[in-house]
Amino acid sequence: MASNIGMMDSAYFVGRNELLSWINARLQLNLSRIEEAASGAVQCQMMDMTYPGTVPMHKVNFDARTEYDMIQNYKVLQDVFNKLKIDKHIEVNRLVKGRPLDNLEFLQWLKRYCDSVNGGIMNENYNPVERRSKICKERNLKTSQKNSKSLQTNNSQNPGSGDKLNIPKISGTKQKPSEVAIESDCSEKIQALSNEITELKISVDLLEKERDYYFAKLRDIEILCQAPELEHIPMVVAVKKVLYAADEESALAEAQQIVSANQ
């Protein structure tokens, strides 16, 4: 199934807002940017919802912030793909960088795939919030146990480590309310402009892909029309007339006359 989803499939023309709505509705999240799904945890849970019990969710870190932690999530996801015989290689190094276009394309593919399973019907018995909550509790418990053991080991090795240290307090200058307000306003404007630039970049990239696709098709047609055994056929002459003309309307009319005259 996955290998049949080509780059010019309608899946890759699904917009950012539609993708975010799909993720938020299914997993009861509140994502506002595509890059927020760069950790791989969202993709893991989407597959967990599509194939309950297949994804070892206890290995998924929803609080992943570093590239190392994100890579571990994608390893889990790739293992699931391999287990389900899904022919899809994950470009982990690109995704963990948080680049919008790479994450957009992967989520577009994921939506197309999930929609193809059971007609895209959601599992009504699946509670995404409860599932995440349970995983986070288990992870926090393991982390606290590990920290507790580490602390006990350090204390036994360094009995005097519990002594209080006289660390001088560093007093900072307080900002005036007006300065804080201006700073906050500027930050919001910068964030809004950054989001707008990101959206424009995604739109340009998609348009360039579409342009390259149709140009490649036209080039293939041109090469075919230049074949010695075909170039004198009336239909081929008419097609070349359209391909090389500067005025589309007059070229189309002339091409139609060529075809009609030889029928």
N, C-alpha and C positions, 0 to 999 in steps of 0.2 A: 504493500500500500504506500509506504513512505517514499519508495523509489519512483512512484508514479507522479509525485507532486513536483513538477518542474518549476523553474524560476518564473515562467510566464503564466503559471496557473493563477486562477482568480484569487487564490488564497493570499498571494503576495500583493494584492491590491486592497486588502483590508486595512482600514485606517487606524491610527493610534487610538483615537477615542473609542472606537468600536471594540478594539482589543482590551482596553482598560475596563470597559463596561462588562465585557465577557468575564474577565478575571475576577473583578469585584463582585459580580452577581453570583458566580459559581462558588467562590471561596470565601465570600462575605468579608472581603478586604476593602481597603480604601486607598488604593494606589492612585496617584495623580500623574506619575511619569513612568514611562517604559523602563527607564534605567533602574527603578526600584525593584524590578524583578531580576536584576543581574546576578543575584546570589545563587539562583538555581533552585531555591526552596519552593517557590511558586510552581515551577515546572514539575518538581517531584510530587507535590500534593495534587496537581492536576492529573498526573498519571495514577496516583493513588486513588483518586475519585473515579477514574475511568476503569481501572483494574484493581478493585479492592483486594488488599492482602498481598499484592505483588511487590509493592515498594516497602523496603525496610525503613519505615518513617522514623524509627528511633535513631537512625544515623543522620537524619536531615537536621541541619542547624538553621533555624529561622532567624537567628540573631547574627548570622555570618556577616562580618564587616571586612575582614582581611581576605586577600586573594587566596591564601592557603585554605581558609575555611570554605570559601566559595567553590574551590576546586574539588573539595571533598564531596560537596553536594552534587556536583556534576558527575563525579565518579559513580555515585549511587544511581543517578539518572541513566548514565551510559550502560551500567550493568543491567538495569531494568530493560532498556532497549534491546540489549543482547539476549536477555532471557526471553523476551517476547518476539525475538527475531524481527525487530524493526530495523530496517536498513537505513539508519540515520547516524552519521558521524557528527558529534557535537564539537563545534569550534570553541573549546573551553577558553583558550588564551585570549580570544577576542571578546567573548561574552563577559568575562570577569573584569575587563577594563571599563565596563559600564557604558560602552559606546552605544548611542541610541539606535543607529541603523542595524547593527549586528543583532542586538536584542529584539528589535522590532521584527526582523526577518525570522528569527527562531520562534518567536511567539506566534507569528503568522502561520508558520508551518505547524506548530503545536495545535493551534485552534483548528486548522484544517484536518489534522489527524484525529483529534478528539471528536470532532463533529462527524467523522466517518464511522465511528464506533457506536453501534446501537442507534444510528440515526441522530447522534448528538443529544440523546435524551439523558437528562441528569439523573443520577442515582438519588432517589428521594430519601433513602435511609442513611445517606452519608451526611454527617454533621461536621463541616470543615473547622468550625471554631472549637468544638469539643476535641477534635482530633489534634489540632495544634496545641491546645491547652494541656492535653495529656502529655504530649511529647516534651513541651517546655518544662513541665513539672519534673519529669523523669530526668531531663538533662540537668536542670538546676540542682536536683538531689544528688546526682553523681558528681557534679562540680563541687558542691559543698563538702561531700564526703572526701573527695580528693584533696581539697584545700585543708580540711581538718587533719588528715593524715600527714600532709606536708608540714603543717604547723607543729604537730606533735614531734615529728622527726627533727625539725630545726631546734625546738626547745630542748630536746634531749641532748642534741649535739652542742648547743650553745646555751647553757643554763643562765648566763647573765644577759641574754638578749632581751629579756623582758624589762630591763631597767629603763626608766624614763630618760629621754634625751631632752636636753635643754635647747630647743630649736627656737631661735628668735623669730618673732612675728614680723612679717613684712607688711607695712602699711602702704596702701596704694591711694592715689588721689581719686576722689569721687568725681564722676562726670556730672555736669549740670543736666537737669531734665530736658532742656531745649536741645542739648547736644545729643542726648540719647534718642530723642524723637527724630532728629534729622538723620542720624545714623541708621535708625530702623527703617525710615522711609526710603533712604538710598538703597539699603539692602533689598527691600521688597522690589524696587524698580529694577535693580540689577538682575534679580532672580527672574522677574517677568520677562525682561529682554533676553536673558539667556534661554528661557523656555521657548520664546518666539524664534530665536535663531536656530535652536535645535529642530523645531518643527519645520522651518524653512529648508534646513539641510536635508531632512528626511524627504521632503517633497521633491527637492531637486534631484536627489539620488534616485528616487523612484521614476521620475520623468526621464532621467538619463538612461536608466535600464530599459524603459519602454522604447525610447528613441533608438538605442543600440539594437534592440530586438527587431524592430521593423526595418531598420537599415540593413541588417544582416539578411532579412527575408528578401528585400528588394535586390540586394546584391546577388543572391542565389538565383533569382528570376532572371537577372541580367546575364549572368554566366550561361544559364540554360538557353536563353534566346540567342546567344552568340555562337552556339554550336553549329557547325557548317551544314549538318543535315536538317537543321530546323529553321535557320535564320530567314529562309525565303518563303516559309509557310505564311499565308495571309494573317492568321491569328497572331503569329509571333511578330510579324511586321507591325501590326496594330498595337501590340503590347509595348514594343520598343518606341513607337511613336508617342505613347503616353509617358513612358519612362524618361525620355530625353527632352520632352517639350517644356517650354517655360510657361506657356499659357495653357492651363489645365483644361479649360472649357473648349477651346478650339481644338485642342489635341484629342479630346474625347470624341468630339463630333467627327473629326477626320478619321479616327481609328474605327469608329462605327461604320463609316462609309466604306473603308477598306474591307471590313468583314462582310458587309452586306453585298458588295460587288462580287465577291467570290463565293456566294452561297448558291 
